[in-house]
């Protein structure tokens, strides 16, 4: 189960609350009175109703004291149960699987017999969308109720308003399997009137609870005089009551209202919380307008996050009044102009995020001299110029520095050398030009984290360099020489788009001090040469490997299959020859296989259908022969099938409609782990595909591509009608084959098509009228076939130029210059021909009758008495019948088309 980003955001807050609550509870002594038997039996009934795949409740035995059971805490004097701490342990230990240890099933009303229960934690479990039991509102002793991320669904029972002693309430969140097509369960309310009865409430957290029906949530929650923490994440709220001038949040310390849809300015009532508010998070709410100067009234603020909104205008100078501020996040807005001096005068600032705003101006050492506590600095994706003296020594020690896509160069920033505590350095695409300084690599080897120098023009020979960082991004620079040596600590290494040269074997067969941890390796677009060696046992942890666009040659080694965890393999645009090694059939985790642009030959192996995890299969521009194997239809998770530019023959398999991800318009999460490495870093796979008539690179959006390209082969037969069932297909290219027959009659069902190329085949008949239903189509090529008739009328089809239809002599209508005759004119001509046929003279009819009798007996008489003549005659007749049918149909078709053009 993947821990959501929002969980990580509130983790420190939870930990603070948990510590606070735990400190107020009595400490458990070493000896306890025995467990109450009535409560023991109640707990056993509660256990029987639960599903416990991880055996977390294995200690719950009738033969043992229930106060010793896992997750149960009793009062040290009475022995009565006061706490059930049954939250999933994955919350505090991210190394274990949450789903494996998630409790499920039913929450039994046996809990009602625990009369003194004051603490109930069922967080991070999976109750499969079951409603929150209304009887919980009858456990009046509860002071703490945590149902966060427990996959409850439906209406939140208003009976929870009866818990007048409740201090903390955490609700919402679910974890449905990412492979499930079902919508995850969610909670909702009809109104929040019941919440005003929780007079003792101090902390309220709602995550993904639908609150959109309650427009007065601000007024209702402000009635809770003890409320100190309010967190509403992704609750579909659409207003913050901007018309209110004052609210009664007299005790509020922390306000987190995140990922909603307000589309208005910050309400004025917020600025009146100037006596208590320490923590304000309004991230990702679509808030608009300028950030008011009134914000400076919240003088006790320690954390302020207004990121990912639509604020414009200048950064308010009143921020200088927030002298206690330690965390300032304005990332991802439209703030413009120059930065005021105020943010640089905050002596307690630890984290400053102003990136992804169109800010301008120059930042010098004078701006930063008072920020001695700074640990995080984000100026990325701005137009700020960072200009300091070469010998500048900052007053701070950063742990995270984000300066990508801002003006840091052209010289390499030497002051970075002083930052020995860095764990994350991103100065990619920052205009740095020239040779990397000699100290860089030794300094970098001491940084145990991520270093990203990509997309600059940094040069240097790395032949003798040793890399030790967990993640290193040197891609898209000007580095030369042999590939550097690696430490076994490196997990992600991207050196693509440089000028590294030399044999690949020297790098792959290097000796490491211990087993390599490398999981993602990208050496594409260099000048590496030689054959792939047999050293793959040293790289058993690899999951993503890209060696594409180099000068590699030889056969693909069988030993490559020893990398059993391989999920993505790029060997495209090299000079590999021979067949696809059969050992690759053991690479069952493969989700992406790109062998295009080589000299591979032979048949596409039948065992390819055993790689059922494949999302992408690219074999284009090789020398494959034979038929497309039917086993390929077993690849139901396929989203890209590119077999173009080979020598394949035979029919297009009818079973291609088994590609279930192409048959649906949805893009379910969790189906594309091979397309993005994200265990330690985000490394996104990219793929160059021929779509919409030209080559395009797909990277972040690759999982949304749905493509079949069988062009430039020797395929024959008709286009299978089953293809029209692929409603999610976006790119279909069957051009340059020998396909015959009609176009797909129900092609209009393929509503997601963006590009369709059927050119240079032998397709005949009229263009299907349903083609006009493809409203998203932006590339069409039906040229050089034998299509005839009128081009269907639609805004989309007439928007293409004539080149989409040329080479079909009998096609007419816009955008072609050849006009079609009206249907009425065609029908009139047929009627005239019928009338003329009935005015023949009578003597023609009588002559035909005499001729018929003579001819009939002259021929048929001989056939009756000559058996061998009879057989030969009828064989000839059958042949002539077929020939006449073809000739007449063709000529009649030609005649009618010429008649319409008169």
Buried (B, 14 or more C-beta within 10 A) or exposed (E): BEBBEBBEBBEEBBEEBBEEBEEEBEEEEEEBBEBBEEBBBBBBBBBEEBEBEBEBBEEBBEEEBBBEBEBBBBBBEEBBBBBBBBBBBBBEEEEBEBBEBBBBBBBBBBBBBBBBBBBBBBBBBBBBBBBBBBBBBBBEBBBBBBBBBBBBBEEBBBBBBBBEBBBBBBBBBBBBBBEEEEEBBBBBBEBBEBBBBBEBBBBBBBBBBBBBEBEBBBBBBBBBEEBBBBBBBBBBBBBBBBEBEEBBBEBBBBBBBBBBBBEBBBBBBBBBBBEBBBBBBBBBBBBBEBBBBBBBBBBBBBBBBBBBBEBBBBBBBBBBBBEBBBBBBBBBBEBBBEBBEBBBBBEBBBBBBBBBBBBEBEBBBEBBEBBEBBBBBBBBBBEBBBEBEEEBEBEBBBBBBBBBBBBBBEEBBBBBBEBEEBBBBBBBBBBBEBEBBEEBBEBBBEBEBBBBBBBBEBBBBBBEBEBBBBBBBBBBBBBBBBBBBBBBBBBBBBBBBBEBBBBBBBBBEBEBEEEBBBBBBBBBBBEBBBBBBBBBEBBBBBBBBBBBBBBBBBEBBBBBBBBEEBBBBBBBBBEBBEBBBEBBBBBEBBBBBBBBBBEBBEBBBEBBBBBEBBBBBBBBBBEBBEBBBEBBBBBEBBBBBBBBBBEBBBBBBBBBBBBBBBBBEEBBBEBBBBBBBEEBBEBBBBBBBBBBEEEEEBEEEBBEBBBBBBBBBEBBBBBBBBBBBBBBBBBBBBBBBEBBEBBBBEBBBBBBBBBBBBBBBEBBBBBBBBBBBBEEBBBBBBBBBBBBBBBBEBEBBEEBEEEBBBBBEBBBBBBBEBEBBEEEEEEEBEEEEEEEEEEEEEEEEEEEEEEEEEEEEEEEEEBEEEEEEBEEBEEEEEEEEEEEEEEEEEEEBEEBBEBBEE
